[in-house]
Structure formats: structure tokens, C-alpha cells
């Protein structure tokens, strides 16, 4: 009898990535159902067994805006500009900041939070941080609607928002949102990769994000900070989130100024951090299971 040789044609070959920057869109698209499943999981589990549930999407930015208005604008007398309500000014900053910070903190423990899945099943690992960015985009959309609702109220039912006017550059708002997501995702992947070896970094993330918020002009105009503390203003001015928040306020409220150089700076820094995060993420992916 002649022996028969059966040729096996493998559909996929799983091997370590050889490219430093490897974002295989074709493979991610193939696993799109898993991506949607992770997005659904992130949304449901975040507020499962909570009393108010998704209402926290509304409560958190509103209460934070009220507190910032009372402390920074009423007590500390930080100006927000003539014809710009302090509450609306703070709500704009918090809305844009929340999306970035949620992406950063959510992706900063990707390897640790998913080590059980990563050690058993193969799928593109980058799907997990991407799912967090997409699920937070839904949260951002809800908070943006809250901001729009209060904008309509202040403009049409009060006399305090006489100078709050959206600019023509509001068409660039989707790109600004993309910058927020890329910057948060990039920093989150860097931190997540580092926490596989240095566990104590996990405890510093929350504290670091809080400090970064105060250095991102969330509750004060950049011009005010430059006027009061000119020698240290560069620390805030060159913070990419400061630029993004200032641009967000300009396109939605018309406060501050817009320049192409600032827009390009925010985009360039966001993309650079994303690429650096992707390189470190891909490198850590090969051996993290031995260190986590």
C-alpha cells in the first residue's frame, strides 16, 4: 500500500510580531465581532449592580462643573471671559478631559486585567484597549449631549452667554476627539506595558491623572495661568491636553484663540504617543505572560 501524505493548509499562523509598529487592520476587522463584544462588556459591567447605573454619565460632569464653578470661579475669582458662563466653561473642559482620562485609566491595566484571557485564547491583543476607547466614546457622546443641552439653555433662556458662539472650525471637532482618544490610548498602552514589571505604577496612575488634570487648563483659561505664573506657564502650555481642551472650548464656545500650529501640535504629539505606545505594547505582548 502506498502511504498517503495529507497536506495541511493552515488558515492562520500565530507567531510573535516582527514589526515594531504593527496595527493589522485586516486582522482587527476579522475580529470585529469580538471588539463589539468587549465594548458591550465594558459598558454593562461598569455600572452593573449600581443604584444609578448610566445616570453617572450625567451626574459626574455636572457635579464636577458645579464644584469647579464654586471653588475656582466664585471663591478664587478666576475669570472665564465676558459673556461666557463659568459653569459652561467648566463643563466644556470636563467633557473633553473625561474622555481622555477614561481612555488613559481604562487602558493602563490592559495586561493585568486580561491576563486570564490572554493566556488561553489568541486574538489581536490591541483589541482590548481599542474596545475601551470605543466604549468611552459612547460615554463621551452622552456627556457631549449634556453640554449641548446646557449650552442651549444658557444661550436661549438666560442673558449670561452673550459671547458663547460656536465657530466655523467646529467641523474639526471629530478630529479633536480622535486626538483625545489616540493620546489616552497611547499613554495607557505605555503604562499597561510598564505595569507588567513594575506593579507599583498601578497605584500612581490615579494620582498622576489628577495632577495632570490641574496642569491641563481644565478649570482655568491658559491665558490666565500665563498672566499669573509666567515663569511656569510653559509646563501647561506645552501639555498636549491643554491645547486640545483650549481648542475644544474655542470651537464650541468661541473663547480663546485657534491656530493651525496648535492644532498640528496636538495632532502630532497624540500620534507620536500612540505609535510609541503601540511599539511598547507589541514588544510586551510577546513575553508579558511570564512576568504578570
Steps between C-alpha positions, in 0.01 A plus 500: 500500500619840422509742787291802447639833603233742604600858450373737765435855396493718808256784492693712757850485640543646848848634553667793678470830316817595317401858426532761770193688382240242413135598495352236274171657397407195295533270800318745729216516248489120498454508878253791493230290669734447795573873507127578520461235770774663709339842453169359620674334795674822601175695498289241684750394767600856590159582644367154578359474855504877545209706628504778240667309216552706179373811681858537624583606144294814570566547872880495496564789254215710642609472864864555408408812300298637793789442743755657262271800449455553875867456593699634207266763356302623803753461782829531310345748253661343192341672197359303209438793267217749454183340373622147580324333797749343741296181520497460121874575484574228759260252342680537165837430664372204702319344203815495289724402794277208607535322167878521505533398866253211460699366204827538691390336827293234323787379280774538762438151646424311176750218558422457868121509460496258205782262590256210537368546145838581347651181642237270349359638177659672204362820354663832410591633846460861390124435477466527880632859535317596181172375648549729800554799272180419307290435811619830650403668173138410576537654845656810344209527256252502789698765687530706183119497474487624861737783407289589194183501713648746751641709215149533353363591843759772570484649150123505447360525854754720682695819429835368629622331181501793261848416365470120496494433128618184317763571238523380143793283607253280689518275194839393640338371821508131388875533440549652848311204646732269305800680651359448853449129436842446341681685778316311775546168320871556442576600859279220628683235297835632621392483865336160454821359354709643784269366773575143393844546659443787741178436690518813715434715191137390527461700820649811340264511201202649684717753682688591184180554302370736769822703487489505122146639511617804696778548246266478200302824540177315571368751754678819389591673173858457382529878459421549871770253605756666270415836653522385863793256479696592185820321606326161517240552229694285254423192712131547430529655155694208349275241658317353195176461698508872579511572129217255427278638779568859393414409140185319617386811688576720202302299244201456733491827697719736301726575798878515458668478164553244227815454296606237251832458683322405825273260314794332325698489826216319682459254213872432462558436872190277520611288205858475633383378841264254332779357284740477796229328704431257216869412467537434875166314509603269213837435663348424843232278345761236410616429854260663746341169605830403666516817709138577591 
